[in-house]
Amino acid sequence: MTENILQVSDLNKTFHFKTKSVKHANHAVSDVSFDIKQGEVFGLVGESGSGKSTIANLLMNLESVDSGEIIFNGQTIAGADSKNVFPYGDIQIVFQDPRSSLDPRMSIRQIIEEPLRFVSAEKRARLSGPDNILTLIRAVGLREEHLERKPHQFSGGQRQRVAIARALVTRPKLVVLDEPTSALDISVQAQVINLLKSLQQEFGLTYLFISHNMGVVKYLCDRIGVLNQGKLVEVATNDEIFNRPTHEYTKRLLSSVPTMFQER
Amino acid sequence: MSDLVLDIKDLSLSFETEGSSASILKNVELQIGPGEIVGLVGESGSGKSVTALAISKLLPTRITKFSSGSILFNGIDILLSSESEVAKLRGKRIGFVFQEPMTALNPTMTIGKQLFHVIRRHSELTKAEAIAKVRFHLEEVLIAKPEIVENQYPFQLSGGMRQRVVIAMAMAANPTLLIADEPTTALDVTVQAEILNLIAKLAKDHGTAVLLISHDLGVIAQSCSRVTVLYAGEVVESGKVSEVLRAPLHPYTQALIKSLPDIADRDRSLETIAGEFPDLRNRPEGCIYAPRCPKKFDACDVRPMLHIAKDLHSVSCWGVETVAKL
């Protein structure tokens, strides 16, 4: 039996804000539960405001949960029982826009090495050697001489490769990919998707793939959760979501996607 | 006398800055008739938006050098017209819808007031008549509660509602040409479908010619009758959507479609395009796509011209047989 690397149960997050002294509450994530098995690609799809990125932020400990629980690798990392110990390095993230997620003043080498500051001394000693960095820069399709350059010397697709190398430097058990190809051109998107797929096999990675692009999700994900206004309306296998969707919202989402492969 | 709304012929332009010259568009051809929605598709840097800006003479005059061709809008040669003559066309005869509706709207003014100003600017209506017209234009873009929306500010509306307002403003003067530059790229898919339907309906009702610029082949397939594919500022292929997207002839169009994950086999890698986008400061001598083309042969050292391959489907590739010269 395959083990769950991540279990999310009854997750809730509400943002409170005030306009003209009137209080508002935005239930960004309500009662969301799902699990991700070791080695699978789990997709989260939904439109803007559906809670996709809030869930990513909760997983990354960038936001605190209101209620519910996140169990990662057998350890409660968020929720009532959490020991407030976040497994830095074991969960890593790649953001949408590599133009804003890479520090322009740092060299590519510094960017890739940075996450190692947050792992144990033992792990740091093992992973900060030149071998690991070289393996990674080559694995993402860049070259050794690129390490001393700055982000502005690279194209969007190359920068996203750097962001992926940075995520993998700690040998994470789970990589959260938050719209990793949405800012890229179609032909570059194909290269990055191929890269993500081959890295998954090479490093035995588990992905949480967040996207609004149904084509990319269909190609990459084994199981898919559909979010609508903070609620997870359907979780099913790739085949079920795309061929036999049960929830009305999933059906509407799929039928809205403009495609060149159907008659007008 | 042709009945084309827009007729771009052999348009070439470059951006010239101190000591540097980049060839941005080269021999671009594009025609749109009344009521027709024509797609312009390409990746970043392909010249889609520059083409749109050139039509309305919105490119920075100090660095833009037109080296060949003409842009005829309803028979008026835009490149030979003065700034004041073109200024009279903008917003009135040529409407614009851009990608991000929030930046197109004034955040400090209500929707009704902004629309009122547009109506006054482009018509002879009196103040009272213009105020009455505001609601009509909001209804036309299928806004359900115009009496509420006209008193709201842009920040109070969703992205889709804002884009409807922008479209209402663009259509208020009843332009003959609507340039929609990535109008749905910032919107969710369900909203995108509504906005594309709205543009199609308005084009049909008013006989407006629409230039729909998008990087999304699905959007083009769903909305346009014809499409022009740009690569590095050159038209590589042009024709009916049903032909160009379903049976592409140019190796670039073929590769672009194959790189989409939508119908790809999950067990295989996606097809990618080898090499890199050319440096526009140093355009290759021969075919612009040859350095990345798997079907390259001797002839590709000479630049191919756009030629008709089969009825109304033209392509610039030596590997595709000519039926007749364009």
Interface residues (C-beta under 8 A of the other chain):
Chain A: E47 S48 S155 G156 D185 I186 S187 V188 Q189 A190 Q191 I193 N194 K197 S198 H212 M214 G215 V216 K218 Y219 L220 N238 R252 L253 S256 V257 P258 T259 M260 F261 R264
Chain B: E43 S44 G159 D188 V189 T190 V191 Q192 A193 L196 H215 D216 L217 G218 V219 I220 A221 Q222 S223 L245 R246 A255 L256 I257 S259 L260 P261 D262 I263 A264 R266 S269 L270 E271 T272 I273 E276
